[in-house]
Amino acid sequence: MAENNTRTPDRLDTIESRLRRLEEKIDRKEMREAAVEPWQYLVRRQHPWRKQLYIKGRNMTARQLVGSMKANQLDEEAAAADNRVPVEAVREALAYVESNRELLETEAEIERLMLSAPGRTLPKQVGKRRILR
């Protein structure tokens, strides 16, 4: 019994340390996303050159969501279910893409140019895993 009492402070220190690290990770994630008026589900993220907005809590831009919707011929409800986001988030993404078409076309062109640069390889989609060609 005495052994358990001597190890308890060490165990508590370990748990406390882990909790601190988790809190720091959460804080860093929240700092990466900045709210943008008037949007509720779209946020700004730090990126070296991309300025378009992202879906809050997802690694997905508004353009990517709308593009996948159109490519898969999904309506708002189906796209929301497919991406596990509220229907309102899909509606915001549609409105944002419509009102920021020039920015999104410019960023798509920048991305195409960067990917076509010598020495760059395009990812090849295989199932849900991405591999490099």
N, CA, C and O atoms as CSV, one atom per row, in Angstrom:
chain,resi,resn,atom,element,x,y,z
A,1,MET,N,N,0.820,-1.186,0.000
A,1,MET,CA,C,0.000,0.000,0.000
A,1,MET,C,C,0.865,1.251,0.000
A,1,MET,O,O,0.530,2.235,-0.659
A,2,ALA,N,N,1.965,1.225,0.726
A,2,ALA,CA,C,2.871,2.379,0.776
A,2,ALA,C,C,3.453,2.645,-0.601
A,2,ALA,O,O,3.711,3.797,-0.952
A,3,GLU,N,N,3.665,1.584,-1.394
A,3,GLU,CA,C,4.208,1.755,-2.743
A,3,GLU,C,C,3.276,2.583,-3.610
A,3,GLU,O,O,3.736,3.458,-4.344
A,4,ASN,N,N,1.988,2.328,-3.541
A,4,ASN,CA,C,1.017,3.077,-4.334
A,4,ASN,C,C,1.017,4.550,-3.969
A,4,ASN,O,O,0.875,5.403,-4.845
A,5,ASN,N,N,1.175,4.864,-2.683
A,5,ASN,CA,C,1.175,6.259,-2.240
A,5,ASN,C,C,2.396,7.008,-2.748
A,5,ASN,O,O,2.303,8.198,-3.049
A,6,THR,N,N,3.544,6.336,-2.852
A,6,THR,CA,C,4.747,7.022,-3.318
A,6,THR,C,C,4.698,7.255,-4.820
A,6,THR,O,O,5.315,8.202,-5.307
A,7,ARG,N,N,3.984,6.424,-5.567
A,7,ARG,CA,C,3.902,6.584,-7.017
A,7,ARG,C,C,2.779,7.528,-7.429
A,7,ARG,O,O,2.780,8.022,-8.556
A,8,THR,N,N,1.836,7.787,-6.554
A,8,THR,CA,C,0.703,8.640,-6.890
A,8,THR,C,C,1.119,10.048,-7.295
A,8,THR,O,O,0.612,10.542,-8.302
A,9,PRO,N,N,2.013,10.727,-6.572
A,9,PRO,CA,C,2.421,12.071,-7.017
A,9,PRO,C,C,3.068,12.051,-8.407
A,9,PRO,O,O,2.826,12.952,-9.210
A,10,ASP,N,N,3.892,11.027,-8.698
A,10,ASP,CA,C,4.500,10.930,-10.021
A,10,ASP,C,C,3.426,10.758,-11.088
A,10,ASP,O,O,3.477,11.388,-12.145
A,11,ARG,N,N,2.477,9.917,-10.805
A,11,ARG,CA,C,1.386,9.670,-11.758
A,11,ARG,C,C,0.554,10.936,-11.961
A,11,ARG,O,O,0.161,11.246,-13.086
A,12,LEU,N,N,0.289,11.658,-10.892
A,12,LEU,CA,C,-0.457,12.910,-11.007
A,12,LEU,C,C,0.325,13.940,-11.815
A,12,LEU,O,O,-0.257,14.668,-12.619
A,13,ASP,N,N,1.631,14.005,-11.609
A,13,ASP,CA,C,2.469,14.917,-12.388
A,13,ASP,C,C,2.413,14.564,-13.877
A,13,ASP,O,O,2.333,15.445,-14.733
A,14,THR,N,N,2.454,13.286,-14.164
A,14,THR,CA,C,2.388,12.827,-15.552
A,14,THR,C,C,1.058,13.213,-16.182
A,14,THR,O,O,1.019,13.711,-17.307
A,15,ILE,N,N,-0.024,12.984,-15.462
A,15,ILE,CA,C,-1.354,13.325,-15.971
A,15,ILE,C,C,-1.473,14.830,-16.177
A,15,ILE,O,O,-1.990,15.284,-17.198
A,16,GLU,N,N,-1.001,15.587,-15.222
A,16,GLU,CA,C,-1.060,17.041,-15.324
A,16,GLU,C,C,-0.249,17.532,-16.522
A,16,GLU,O,O,-0.682,18.439,-17.232
A,17,SER,N,N,0.898,16.953,-16.746
A,17,SER,CA,C,1.735,17.325,-17.873
A,17,SER,C,C,1.025,17.019,-19.196
A,17,SER,O,O,1.048,17.830,-20.123
A,18,ARG,N,N,0.400,15.851,-19.274
A,18,ARG,CA,C,-0.337,15.488,-20.485
A,18,ARG,C,C,-1.499,16.441,-20.733
A,18,ARG,O,O,-1.743,16.838,-21.872
A,19,LEU,N,N,-2.209,16.806,-19.687
A,19,LEU,CA,C,-3.321,17.742,-19.826
A,19,LEU,C,C,-2.841,19.104,-20.329
A,19,LEU,O,O,-3.493,19.719,-21.173
A,20,ARG,N,N,-1.710,19.571,-19.817
A,20,ARG,CA,C,-1.147,20.842,-20.272
A,20,ARG,C,C,-0.809,20.793,-21.760
A,20,ARG,O,O,-1.087,21.736,-22.500
A,21,ARG,N,N,-0.200,19.671,-22.195
A,21,ARG,CA,C,0.145,19.534,-23.613
A,21,ARG,C,C,-1.104,19.521,-24.486
A,21,ARG,O,O,-1.117,20.131,-25.556
A,22,LEU,N,N,-2.148,18.836,-24.045
A,22,LEU,CA,C,-3.401,18.814,-24.804
A,22,LEU,C,C,-4.021,20.209,-24.884
A,22,LEU,O,O,-4.505,20.617,-25.940
A,23,GLU,N,N,-4.006,20.932,-23.779
A,23,GLU,CA,C,-4.541,22.296,-23.778
A,23,GLU,C,C,-3.765,23.182,-24.740
A,23,GLU,O,O,-4.358,24.008,-25.433
A,24,GLU,N,N,-2.447,23.023,-24.791
A,24,GLU,CA,C,-1.625,23.810,-25.713
A,24,GLU,C,C,-1.978,23.481,-27.160
A,24,GLU,O,O,-2.050,24.378,-28.000
A,25,LYS,N,N,-2.199,22.194,-27.459
A,25,LYS,CA,C,-2.585,21.809,-28.813
A,25,LYS,C,C,-3.925,22.412,-29.192
A,25,LYS,O,O,-4.096,22.896,-30.311
A,26,ILE,N,N,-4.866,22.387,-28.278
A,26,ILE,CA,C,-6.183,22.973,-28.539
A,26,ILE,C,C,-6.044,24.463,-28.775
A,26,ILE,O,O,-6.639,24.997,-29.711
A,27,ASP,N,N,-5.267,25.147,-27.942
A,27,ASP,CA,C,-5.057,26.585,-28.099
A,27,ASP,C,C,-4.436,26.900,-29.459
A,27,ASP,O,O,-4.846,27.855,-30.119
A,28,ARG,N,N,-3.449,26.106,-29.884
A,28,ARG,CA,C,-2.804,26.343,-31.175
A,28,ARG,C,C,-3.800,26.153,-32.310
A,28,ARG,O,O,-3.798,26.922,-33.271
A,29,LYS,N,N,-4.655,25.129,-32.206
A,29,LYS,CA,C,-5.642,24.883,-33.254
A,29,LYS,C,C,-6.625,26.040,-33.330
A,29,LYS,O,O,-6.955,26.499,-34.424
A,30,GLU,N,N,-7.096,26.516,-32.193
A,30,GLU,CA,C,-8.037,27.628,-32.189
A,30,GLU,C,C,-7.397,28.889,-32.738
A,30,GLU,O,O,-8.079,29.700,-33.364
A,31,MET,N,N,-6.116,29.072,-32.522
A,31,MET,CA,C,-5.422,30.248,-33.033
A,31,MET,C,C,-5.288,30.183,-34.553
A,31,MET,O,O,-5.218,31.222,-35.210
A,32,ARG,N,N,-5.252,28.990,-35.111
A,32,ARG,CA,C,-5.112,28.842,-36.555
A,32,ARG,C,C,-6.372,29.272,-37.295
A,32,ARG,O,O,-6.300,29.661,-38.461
A,33,GLU,N,N,-7.521,29.208,-36.636
A,33,GLU,CA,C,-8.786,29.570,-37.264
A,33,GLU,C,C,-9.275,30.897,-36.699
A,33,GLU,O,O,-9.417,31.057,-35.487
A,34,ALA,N,N,-9.529,31.837,-37.590
A,34,ALA,CA,C,-10.035,33.143,-37.165
A,34,ALA,C,C,-11.420,33.355,-37.767
A,34,ALA,O,O,-11.623,33.170,-38.967
A,35,ALA,N,N,-12.355,33.740,-36.931
A,35,ALA,CA,C,-13.713,34.003,-37.393
A,35,ALA,C,C,-13.702,35.164,-38.376
A,35,ALA,O,O,-12.907,36.096,-38.253
A,36,VAL,N,N,-14.600,35.091,-39.353
A,36,VAL,CA,C,-14.727,36.136,-40.369
A,36,VAL,C,C,-16.206,36.500,-40.471
A,36,VAL,O,O,-17.051,35.656,-40.766
A,37,GLU,N,N,-16.496,37.771,-40.223
A,37,GLU,CA,C,-17.881,38.246,-40.362
A,37,GLU,C,C,-18.243,38.279,-41.835
A,37,GLU,O,O,-17.376,38.617,-42.641
A,38,PRO,N,N,-19.414,37.966,-42.230
A,38,PRO,CA,C,-20.595,37.597,-41.466
A,38,PRO,C,C,-20.758,36.087,-41.326
A,38,PRO,O,O,-21.824,35.612,-40.935
A,39,TRP,N,N,-19.715,35.336,-41.641
A,39,TRP,CA,C,-19.817,33.881,-41.721
A,39,TRP,C,C,-19.800,33.229,-40.341
A,39,TRP,O,O,-19.084,33.666,-39.440
A,40,GLN,N,N,-20.590,32.194,-40.196
A,40,GLN,CA,C,-20.614,31.420,-38.957
A,40,GLN,C,C,-19.784,30.144,-39.092
A,40,GLN,O,O,-19.167,29.699,-38.124
A,41,TYR,N,N,-19.768,29.554,-40.292
A,41,TYR,CA,C,-19.092,28.276,-40.507
A,41,TYR,C,C,-17.837,28.387,-41.369
A,41,TYR,O,O,-17.187,27.377,-41.636
A,42,LEU,N,N,-17.492,29.575,-41.800
A,42,LEU,CA,C,-16.280,29.782,-42.600
A,42,LEU,C,C,-15.273,30.572,-41.783
A,42,LEU,O,O,-15.631,31.526,-41.093
A,43,VAL,N,N,-14.003,30.166,-41.866
A,43,VAL,CA,C,-12.948,30.807,-41.077
A,43,VAL,C,C,-11.727,31.080,-41.947
A,43,VAL,O,O,-11.537,30.465,-42.995
A,44,ARG,N,N,-10.908,32.017,-41.484
A,44,ARG,CA,C,-9.634,32.309,-42.146
A,44,ARG,C,C,-8.549,31.496,-41.446
A,44,ARG,O,O,-8.554,31.358,-40.223
A,45,ARG,N,N,-7.636,30.971,-42.224
A,45,ARG,CA,C,-6.493,30.226,-41.681
A,45,ARG,C,C,-5.206,30.809,-42.223
A,45,ARG,O,O,-5.171,31.401,-43.302
A,46,GLN,N,N,-4.159,30.629,-41.454
A,46,GLN,CA,C,-2.841,31.080,-41.916
A,46,GLN,C,C,-2.368,30.132,-43.011
A,46,GLN,O,O,-2.366,28.913,-42.842
A,47,HIS,N,N,-1.973,30.710,-44.125
A,47,HIS,CA,C,-1.456,29.934,-45.246
A,47,HIS,C,C,-0.481,30.838,-45.986
A,47,HIS,O,O,-0.709,32.045,-46.066
A,48,PRO,N,N,0.595,30.287,-46.527
A,48,PRO,CA,C,1.600,31.122,-47.185
A,48,PRO,C,C,1.045,31.979,-48.326
A,48,PRO,O,O,1.504,33.106,-48.512
A,49,TRP,N,N,0.078,31.482,-49.090
A,49,TRP,CA,C,-0.440,32.274,-50.204
A,49,TRP,C,C,-1.949,32.188,-50.372
A,49,TRP,O,O,-2.527,33.047,-51.037
A,50,ARG,N,N,-2.596,31.213,-49.811
A,50,ARG,CA,C,-4.040,31.049,-49.998
A,50,ARG,C,C,-4.803,31.996,-49.078
A,50,ARG,O,O,-4.517,32.071,-47.883
A,51,LYS,N,N,-5.770,32.715,-49.633
A,51,LYS,CA,C,-6.562,33.682,-48.870
A,51,LYS,C,C,-8.017,33.258,-48.690
A,51,LYS,O,O,-8.739,33.843,-47.883
A,52,GLN,N,N,-8.452,32.238,-49.442
A,52,GLN,CA,C,-9.852,31.840,-49.353
A,52,GLN,C,C,-10.189,31.258,-47.990
A,52,GLN,O,O,-9.298,30.870,-47.235
A,53,LEU,N,N,-11.453,31.201,-47.686
A,53,LEU,CA,C,-11.905,30.731,-46.381
A,53,LEU,C,C,-12.067,29.212,-46.359
A,53,LEU,O,O,-12.268,28.571,-47.391
A,54,TYR,N,N,-11.973,28.661,-45.155
A,54,TYR,CA,C,-12.065,27.231,-44.916
A,54,TYR,C,C,-13.354,26.921,-44.155
A,54,TYR,O,O,-13.944,27.802,-43.530
A,55,ILE,N,N,-13.777,25.675,-44.214
A,55,ILE,CA,C,-14.897,25.211,-43.411
A,55,ILE,C,C,-14.381,25.053,-41.981
A,55,ILE,O,O,-13.363,24.403,-41.747
A,56,LYS,N,N,-15.080,25.642,-41.052
A,56,LYS,CA,C,-14.651,25.629,-39.649
A,56,LYS,C,C,-14.474,24.185,-39.148
A,56,LYS,O,O,-15.369,23.351,-39.287
A,57,GLY,N,N,-13.300,23.916,-38.565
A,57,GLY,CA,C,-13.015,22.616,-37.980
A,57,GLY,C,C,-12.686,21.522,-38.977
A,57,GLY,O,O,-12.518,20.366,-38.588
A,58,ARG,N,N,-12.590,21.864,-40.260
A,58,ARG,CA,C,-12.296,20.879,-41.312
A,58,ARG,C,C,-11.065,21.308,-42.094
A,58,ARG,O,O,-10.759,22.496,-42.199
A,59,ASN,N,N,-10.381,20.345,-42.627
A,59,ASN,CA,C,-9.242,20.638,-43.498
A,59,ASN,C,C,-9.767,20.713,-44.932
A,59,ASN,O,O,-9.391,19.920,-45.795
A,60,MET,N,N,-10.657,21.699,-45.160
A,60,MET,CA,C,-11.328,21.814,-46.444
A,60,MET,C,C,-11.683,23.279,-46.700
A,60,MET,O,O,-12.220,23.967,-45.831
A,61,THR,N,N,-11.373,23.734,-47.904
A,61,THR,CA,C,-11.760,25.092,-48.271
A,61,THR,C,C,-13.209,25.095,-48.740
A,61,THR,O,O,-13.780,24.051,-49.054
A,62,ALA,N,N,-13.786,26.283,-48.780
A,62,ALA,CA,C,-15.146,26.423,-49.295
A,62,ALA,C,C,-15.197,25.955,-50.749
A,62,ALA,O,O,-16.156,25.304,-51.162
A,63,ARG,N,N,-14.163,26.290,-51.520
A,63,ARG,CA,C,-14.117,25.877,-52.931
A,63,ARG,C,C,-14.073,24.355,-53.074
A,63,ARG,O,O,-14.707,23.793,-53.967
A,64,GLN,N,N,-13.331,23.699,-52.200
A,64,GLN,CA,C,-13.264,22.238,-52.256
A,64,GLN,C,C,-14.626,21.608,-51.963
A,64,GLN,O,O,-15.020,20.641,-52.614
A,65,LEU,N,N,-15.335,22.155,-50.988
A,65,LEU,CA,C,-16.662,21.630,-50.656
A,65,LEU,C,C,-17.621,21.803,-51.822
A,65,LEU,O,O,-18.314,20.862,-52.208
A,66,VAL,N,N,-17.659,23.010,-52.384
A,66,VAL,CA,C,-18.562,23.271,-53.498
A,66,VAL,C,C,-18.147,22.462,-54.726
A,66,VAL,O,O,-19.004,21.946,-55.443
A,67,GLY,N,N,-16.856,22.347,-54.972
A,67,GLY,CA,C,-16.377,21.555,-56.104
A,67,GLY,C,C,-16.772,20.095,-55.997
A,67,GLY,O,O,-17.183,19.486,-56.984
A,68,SER,N,N,-16.652,19.528,-54.800
A,68,SER,CA,C,-17.036,18.117,-54.630
A,68,SER,C,C,-18.550,17.947,-54.753
A,68,SER,O,O,-19.033,16.921,-55.233
A,69,MET,N,N,-19.293,18.968,-54.313
A,69,MET,CA,C,-20.748,18.949,-54.469
A,69,MET,C,C,-21.131,18.860,-55.935
A,69,MET,O,O,-21.953,18.035,-56.333
A,70,LYS,N,N,-20.515,19.732,-56.732
A,70,LYS,CA,C,-20.836,19.772,-58.160
A,70,LYS,C,C,-20.358,18.514,-58.874
A,70,LYS,O,O,-21.076,17.961,-59.707
A,71,ALA,N,N,-19.155,18.062,-58.552
A,71,ALA,CA,C,-18.603,16.875,-59.208
A,71,ALA,C,C,-19.445,15.629,-58.929
A,71,ALA,O,O,-19.594,14.763,-59.792
A,72,ASN,N,N,-19.990,15.551,-57.721
A,72,ASN,CA,C,-20.788,14.381,-57.333
A,72,ASN,C,C,-22.290,14.620,-57.470
A,72,ASN,O,O,-23.099,13.773,-57.091
A,73,GLN,N,N,-22.652,15.781,-58.016
A,73,GLN,CA,C,-24.057,16.156,-58.243
A,73,GLN,C,C,-24.894,15.995,-56.977
A,73,GLN,O,O,-25.948,15.358,-56.984
A,74,LEU,N,N,-24.396,16.591,-55.882
A,74,LEU,CA,C,-25.094,16.504,-54.606
A,74,LEU,C,C,-25.883,17.781,-54.351
A,74,LEU,O,O,-25.455,18.874,-54.724
A,75,ASP,N,N,-27.031,17.632,-53.714
A,75,ASP,CA,C,-27.751,18.824,-53.270
A,75,ASP,C,C,-27.183,19.234,-51.912
A,75,ASP,O,O,-26.289,18.572,-51.384
A,76,GLU,N,N,-27.699,20.321,-51.350
A,76,GLU,CA,C,-27.152,20.847,-50.096
A,76,GLU,C,C,-27.208,19.823,-48.960
A,76,GLU,O,O,-26.239,19.652,-48.220
A,77,GLU,N,N,-28.339,19.152,-48.830
A,77,GLU,CA,C,-28.500,18.191,-47.733
A,77,GLU,C,C,-27.556,16.995,-47.884
A,77,GLU,O,O,-26.950,16.546,-46.912
A,78,ALA,N,N,-27.441,16.486,-49.110
A,78,ALA,CA,C,-26.553,15.344,-49.354
A,78,ALA,C,C,-25.086,15.730,-49.130
A,78,ALA,O,O,-24.312,14.952,-48.573
A,79,ALA,N,N,-24.711,16.936,-49.569
A,79,ALA,CA,C,-23.335,17.398,-49.368
A,79,ALA,C,C,-23.037,17.560,-47.882
A,79,ALA,O,O,-21.945,17.225,-47.422
A,80,ALA,N,N,-24.010,18.076,-47.136
A,80,ALA,CA,C,-23.827,18.237,-45.691
A,80,ALA,C,C,-23.640,16.876,-45.027
A,80,ALA,O,O,-22.752,16.705,-44.192
A,81,ALA,N,N,-24.470,15.921,-45.396
A,81,ALA,CA,C,-24.363,14.580,-44.810
A,81,ALA,C,C,-23.046,13.920,-45.215
A,81,ALA,O,O,-22.383,13.292,-44.390
A,82,ASP,N,N,-22.672,14.063,-46.478
A,82,ASP,CA,C,-21.447,13.445,-46.990
A,82,ASP,C,C,-20.198,13.990,-46.302
A,82,ASP,O,O,-19.237,13.254,-46.076
A,83,ASN,N,N,-20.215,15.284,-45.969
A,83,ASN,CA,C,-19.056,15.926,-45.344
A,83,ASN,C,C,-19.205,16.101,-43.841
A,83,ASN,O,O,-18.321,16.651,-43.183
A,84,ARG,N,N,-20.312,15.639,-43.306
A,84,ARG,CA,C,-20.596,15.736,-41.871
A,84,ARG,C,C,-20.479,17.165,-41.354
A,84,ARG,O,O,-19.813,17.435,-40.354
A,85,VAL,N,N,-21.142,18.067,-42.062
A,85,VAL,CA,C,-21.218,19.467,-41.660
A,85,VAL,C,C,-22.684,19.883,-41.684
A,85,VAL,O,O,-23.494,19.235,-42.348
A,86,PRO,N,N,-23.038,20.943,-40.978
A,86,PRO,CA,C,-24.422,21.418,-41.031
A,86,PRO,C,C,-24.786,21.921,-42.435
A,86,PRO,O,O,-23.920,22.389,-43.174
A,87,VAL,N,N,-26.046,21.825,-42.789
A,87,VAL,CA,C,-26.522,22.318,-44.078
A,87,VAL,C,C,-26.198,23.803,-44.216
A,87,VAL,O,O,-25.902,24.277,-45.313
A,88,GLU,N,N,-26.255,24.537,-43.105
A,88,GLU,CA,C,-25.940,25.967,-43.142
A,88,GLU,C,C,-24.496,26.210,-43.582
A,88,GLU,O,O,-24.209,27.208,-44.244
A,89,ALA,N,N,-23.594,25.311,-43.220
A,89,ALA,CA,C,-22.192,25.445,-43.642
A,89,ALA,C,C,-22.085,25.292,-45.156
A,89,ALA,O,O,-21.321,26.008,-45.803
A,90,VAL,N,N,-22.839,24.372,-45.714
A,90,VAL,CA,C,-22.842,24.179,-47.165
A,90,VAL,C,C,-23.408,25.425,-47.844
A,90,VAL,O,O,-22.866,25.882,-48.850
A,91,ARG,N,N,-24.475,25.967,-47.311
A,91,ARG,CA,C,-25.080,27.174,-47.888
A,91,ARG,C,C,-24.113,28.360,-47.832
A,91,ARG,O,O,-24.016,29.139,-48.780
A,92,GLU,N,N,-23.407,28.485,-46.720
A,92,GLU,CA,C,-22.412,29.558,-46.612
A,92,GLU,C,C,-21.305,29.365,-47.646
A,92,GLU,O,O,-20.882,30.326,-48.289
A,93,ALA,N,N,-20.838,28.136,-47.808
A,93,ALA,CA,C,-19.781,27.861,-48.782
A,93,ALA,C,C,-20.245,28.211,-50.190
A,93,ALA,O,O,-19.489,28.798,-50.964
A,94,LEU,N,N,-21.482,27.856,-50.528
A,94,LEU,CA,C,-22.022,28.188,-51.853
A,94,LEU,C,C,-22.069,29.701,-52.061
A,94,LEU,O,O,-21.669,30.195,-53.115
A,95,ALA,N,N,-22.552,30.430,-51.070
A,95,ALA,CA,C,-22.641,31.892,-51.174
A,95,ALA,C,C,-21.251,32.511,-51.281
A,95,ALA,O,O,-21.034,33.432,-52.069
A,96,TYR,N,N,-20.309,31.999,-50.482
A,96,TYR,CA,C,-18.940,32.527,-50.491
A,96,TYR,C,C,-18.276,32.300,-51.850
A,96,TYR,O,O,-17.660,33.209,-52.406
A,97,VAL,N,N,-18.406,31.091,-52.376
A,97,VAL,CA,C,-17.790,30.763,-53.662
A,97,VAL,C,C,-18.385,31.646,-54.772
A,97,VAL,O,O,-17.660,32.140,-55.635
A,98,GLU,N,N,-19.681,31.830,-54.737
A,98,GLU,CA,C,-20.333,32.668,-55.754
A,98,GLU,C,C,-19.842,34.110,-55.693
A,98,GLU,O,O,-19.616,34.734,-56.730
A,99,SER,N,N,-19.675,34.641,-54.484
A,99,SER,CA,C,-19.298,36.051,-54.359
A,99,SER,C,C,-17.787,36.288,-54.416
A,99,SER,O,O,-17.356,37.441,-54.427
A,100,ASN,N,N,-16.976,35.236,-54.451
A,100,ASN,CA,C,-15.509,35.385,-54.484
A,100,ASN,C,C,-14.881,34.593,-55.628
A,100,ASN,O,O,-13.768,34.081,-55.511
A,101,ARG,N,N,-15.608,34.505,-56.720
A,101,ARG,CA,C,-15.174,33.691,-57.857
A,101,ARG,C,C,-13.786,34.105,-58.377
A,101,ARG,O,O,-12.966,33.240,-58.686
A,102,GLU,N,N,-13.515,35.403,-58.475
A,102,GLU,CA,C,-12.230,35.868,-59.018
A,102,GLU,C,C,-11.062,35.416,-58.141
A,102,GLU,O,O,-10.053,34.936,-58.658
A,103,LEU,N,N,-11.186,35.564,-56.822
A,103,LEU,CA,C,-10.137,35.113,-55.900
A,103,LEU,C,C,-9.905,33.610,-56.049
A,103,LEU,O,O,-8.761,33.160,-56.119
A,104,LEU,N,N,-10.979,32.845,-56.098
A,104,LEU,CA,C,-10.856,31.388,-56.166
A,104,LEU,C,C,-10.253,30.933,-57.491
A,104,LEU,O,O,-9.465,29.988,-57.516
A,105,GLU,N,N,-10.610,31.586,-58.581
A,105,GLU,CA,C,-10.016,31.247,-59.878
A,105,GLU,C,C,-8.524,31.581,-59.883
A,105,GLU,O,O,-7.715,30.828,-60.427
A,106,THR,N,N,-8.167,32.712,-59.276
A,106,THR,CA,C,-6.754,33.099,-59.196
A,106,THR,C,C,-5.967,32.080,-58.379
A,106,THR,O,O,-4.877,31.672,-58.779
A,107,GLU,N,N,-6.509,31.672,-57.244
A,107,GLU,CA,C,-5.809,30.693,-56.412
A,107,GLU,C,C,-5.713,29.333,-57.093
A,107,GLU,O,O,-4.706,28.640,-56.944
A,108,ALA,N,N,-6.742,28.943,-57.837
A,108,ALA,CA,C,-6.687,27.680,-58.580
A,108,ALA,C,C,-5.589,27.729,-59.634
A,108,ALA,O,O,-4.884,26.743,-59.848
A,109,GLU,N,N,-5.443,28.884,-60.296
A,109,GLU,CA,C,-4.385,29.040,-61.298
A,109,GLU,C,C,-3.004,28.991,-60.641
A,109,GLU,O,O,-2.088,28.369,-61.180
A,110,ILE,N,N,-2.847,29.629,-59.502
A,110,ILE,CA,C,-1.569,29.583,-58.772
A,110,ILE,C,C,-1.237,28.136,-58.425
A,110,ILE,O,O,-0.100,27.695,-58.593
A,111,GLU,N,N,-2.228,27.407,-57.944
A,111,GLU,CA,C,-2.005,26.003,-57.573
A,111,GLU,C,C,-1.602,25.173,-58.788
A,111,GLU,O,O,-0.692,24.349,-58.703
A,112,ARG,N,N,-2.282,25.387,-59.925
A,112,ARG,CA,C,-1.923,24.656,-61.152
A,112,ARG,C,C,-0.490,24.963,-61.563
A,112,ARG,O,O,0.256,24.057,-61.933
A,113,LEU,N,N,-0.099,26.233,-61.502
A,113,LEU,CA,C,1.264,26.613,-61.876
A,113,LEU,C,C,2.300,25.995,-60.944
A,113,LEU,O,O,3.349,25.529,-61.389
A,114,MET,N,N,1.995,25.995,-59.650
A,114,MET,CA,C,2.928,25.405,-58.693
A,114,MET,C,C,3.084,23.908,-58.930
A,114,MET,O,O,4.190,23.376,-58.843
A,115,LEU,N,N,1.986,23.230,-59.228
A,115,LEU,CA,C,2.041,21.788,-59.451
A,115,LEU,C,C,2.703,21.425,-60.775
A,115,LEU,O,O,3.233,20.324,-60.926
A,116,SER,N,N,2.674,22.341,-61.727
A,116,SER,CA,C,3.293,22.054,-63.026
A,116,SER,C,C,4.774,22.421,-63.052
A,116,SER,O,O,5.453,22.187,-64.052
A,117,ALA,N,N,5.278,22.990,-61.965
A,117,ALA,CA,C,6.694,23.364,-61.906
A,117,ALA,C,C,7.564,22.109,-61.999
A,117,ALA,O,O,7.175,21.049,-61.508
A,118,PRO,N,N,8.731,22.223,-62.623
A,118,PRO,CA,C,9.636,21.072,-62.741
A,118,PRO,C,C,9.956,20.467,-61.367
A,118,PRO,O,O,10.198,21.184,-60.396
A,119,GLY,N,N,9.951,19.140,-61.315
A,119,GLY,CA,C,10.290,18.445,-60.071
A,119,GLY,C,C,9.108,18.201,-59.155
A,119,GLY,O,O,9.255,17.531,-58.133
A,120,ARG,N,N,7.948,18.723,-59.491
A,120,ARG,CA,C,6.756,18.511,-58.668
A,120,ARG,C,C,6.024,17.271,-59.150
A,120,ARG,O,O,5.959,17.018,-60.352
A,121,THR,N,N,5.483,16.510,-58.240
A,121,THR,CA,C,4.684,15.348,-58.625
A,121,THR,C,C,3.257,15.551,-58.138
A,121,THR,O,O,3.027,16.111,-57.067
A,122,LEU,N,N,2.331,15.102,-58.914
A,122,LEU,CA,C,0.925,15.211,-58.552
A,122,LEU,C,C,0.509,13.980,-57.758
A,122,LEU,O,O,0.907,12.866,-58.099
A,123,PRO,N,N,-0.280,14.160,-56.711
A,123,PRO,CA,C,-0.752,12.992,-55.977
A,123,PRO,C,C,-1.749,12.216,-56.822
A,123,PRO,O,O,-2.578,12.803,-57.518
A,124,LYS,N,N,-1.664,10.901,-56.755
A,124,LYS,CA,C,-2.590,10.033,-57.464
A,124,LYS,C,C,-3.529,9.426,-56.431
A,124,LYS,O,O,-3.085,8.827,-55.451
A,125,GLN,N,N,-4.811,9.582,-56.653
A,125,GLN,CA,C,-5.806,9.087,-55.696
A,125,GLN,C,C,-6.004,7.590,-55.905
A,125,GLN,O,O,-6.299,7.145,-57.014
A,126,VAL,N,N,-5.839,6.814,-54.828
A,126,VAL,CA,C,-6.092,5.379,-54.883
A,126,VAL,C,C,-6.959,5.064,-53.664
A,126,VAL,O,O,-6.489,5.099,-52.526
A,127,GLY,N,N,-8.223,4.758,-53.921
A,127,GLY,CA,C,-9.133,4.535,-52.805
A,127,GLY,C,C,-9.183,5.794,-51.956
A,127,GLY,O,O,-9.375,6.889,-52.484
A,128,LYS,N,N,-9.014,5.651,-50.656
A,128,LYS,CA,C,-8.991,6.818,-49.770
A,128,LYS,C,C,-7.569,7.248,-49.472
A,128,LYS,O,O,-7.368,8.247,-48.782
A,129,ARG,N,N,-6.569,6.523,-49.973
A,129,ARG,CA,C,-5.181,6.854,-49.692
A,129,ARG,C,C,-4.590,7.574,-50.886
A,129,ARG,O,O,-4.917,7.269,-52.033
A,130,ARG,N,N,-3.730,8.519,-50.616
A,130,ARG,CA,C,-3.060,9.247,-51.687
A,130,ARG,C,C,-1.637,8.738,-51.800
A,130,ARG,O,O,-0.938,8.586,-50.798
A,131,ILE,N,N,-1.217,8.479,-53.020
A,131,ILE,CA,C,0.172,8.074,-53.248
A,131,ILE,C,C,0.753,8.994,-54.308
A,131,ILE,O,O,0.022,9.590,-55.098
A,132,LEU,N,N,2.057,9.101,-54.318
A,132,LEU,CA,C,2.727,9.929,-55.328
A,132,LEU,C,C,3.066,9.071,-56.531
A,132,LEU,O,O,3.487,7.921,-56.399
A,133,ARG,N,N,2.879,9.643,-57.692
A,133,ARG,CA,C,3.249,8.930,-58.924
A,133,ARG,C,C,4.733,9.040,-59.159
A,133,ARG,O,O,5.243,8.508,-60.144
